């Protein structure tokens, strides 16, 4: 009889496995105690709801009674949702790489009762396939190895543990060359695909932080190689099969270098980061394609991803075991749905063929020789046709599973995206969505002092990680800039204090992933590398820099400098994984305080604010200061007043402020100048 214990869990991914004949346990002390008592190793399986191969392995092996019997007889079986417990995932992904496996999901790890890994793999088929042995063969071999060569297994597991300890305790401090931003921007550009955009090769991931590195390099230098790569990348993502042209939103990645064939899951964080990147670029050039994709993607989020006022985590790639089925179209389906609406025009624009390129069906995309946008009448027709397809898709097809847990860090990213786009393009509705989501996380996913990482069905999950605080603090600053409501700044200050108290490394000043009072794992991760999302340390460099710009408090600058120095010796080697670090570093070196003194609701004040947001200035912080408000004495705009009774702007950098600017056009022109740090600038 199965003693599967996942039915009471809140994670949709774990609940998907509650009816398996496998005796699954959630992660916890009980499972490790059972392993110690029974002498069995632990089989740890890590995945997530939107993972295609996780579903395949579930169907082939975990739902199979014979395989489950082997698992139950020989192992203590533990299931983990990598989104719910990113700390566990990070630990064992690092272990997998230490053991020569590249990682990914599903991740299958065999542990001793101390949590030390001794064998690792990913997806295993149920029969000899893809050059891999059947899963039951792996189970039998690992079980025999654990029983018959216990000393060797223990010694090897100990070596892996020692390697992990050494990796996370390495001293990565080093000198920081003042030219590092310019030098590494060129190195990043050299790794980009000049024909199709993104990093060269396949599969293709969006890598939003690296696109921002290139964009910032253009704004600093004016060198045209950088915006050309940015435009090639963003155009390809927006026009290709990487984007859902019917319903909006970006998929996770493509398997080919041309962005044509996606892996169809949609992740909240990818869409948040891409909207932020598109917003940053569209502020500069108002490209219709980017503005449209921002609007459509945020529309998709509001239509399909809301959980109350918060945002769901992801949408699966599969329907009934078929990857991408929800998004693929045959020519006959297009003809039937668009009958009487000039269907041929749609088929020409969106590359619909009788013998579709993906298993005989079509991935809708606009790559090709036709320009974007087409004449207004054509685009209006195509929009109406997409609406018809969306209605047909929604009404006649089984939708993929939505993982409706709310994650604080991913919600922080989407809150920032809504707030930044709303302020940049004068859409108060988007700012309102951001504000309501922020309140949901700040109230529902907090005990009044500290954040929780996840929430679902009225239940809070694990205590917050550094990523939760970093991205929610960034969201608080985005909303403060968008609304001038000081409660958001207060939230940002408070969460930074929590980070400093519970997450900071006493030696370097950087942040661990988990809190000091969290239940300990085998090792406590301390990292700066961006993975699927931006790292907490990389994000906090820029956040702390902006808190310093907002308050003038030296402690924020000291902490951002400490994080920069903690990893300065690594950035030259690992720059492709440190995009958020590089972007934060530029904000430290060249941050702009744009202080507008005037009544918040004055039309002249609004004109000055709009002039700021009409420019792409990623390293800026905008402050609207009421005429009777007194800034701290440490702030460079301390004592600044309105000129001639008119709202007045001051652009400040490195404790020096510009002459007063009361004309919006003049302010816009000032912000058009390259934002290059002074030669030889260093963090101070």
Secondary structure, DSSP 8 states (H G I E B T S, - for coil): ------TT---HHHHTTTTSSS-EEESSHHHHHHHHHHT-EEEEEEE-TT-HHHHHHIIIIIT-HHHHHHHHHHEEEEEEETTT-HHHHHHHHHHHHHTT----SSEEEEE-TTS-EEEEES---SSSBTTB--HHHHHHHHHHHHHHTHHHHHHHHHHHHHHHHHHHH--------TTHHHHHHHHHHHTB-TTT-SBSSSSEE--HHHHHHHHHHHHHH--HHHHHHHHHHHHHHHHSTTB-TTT--B-SEESSTTS-SEE--EEHHHHHHHHHHHHHHHHHH--HHHHHHHHHHHHHHHHHSEETTEE--EE-SEETTEETTTT-B-HHHHHHHTTTS-HHHHHHHTT--SSBTBTBBB-----SSS-SS--HHHHHHHHHHHHHHHHHHHHHS----EE--EEHHHHHHHHHHHHHHHHHTT-HHHHHHHHHHHHIIIIITBSSSSBBSEEETTEE-SB--HHHHHHHHHHHHHHHHHH--HHHHHHHHHHHHHHHHHTB-TTT--B-SS-TTS---SS-------SSS--HHHHHHHHHHHHHHHH--HHHHHHHHHHHHHTTTTTTTSGGG-HHHHHHHHHHHH-EEEEEES-TT-HHHHHHHHHHHTS--TTEEEEEE-TT----TTSTTTT---BTTB-EEEEEETTEE---B--HHHHHHHHTS-----TT----
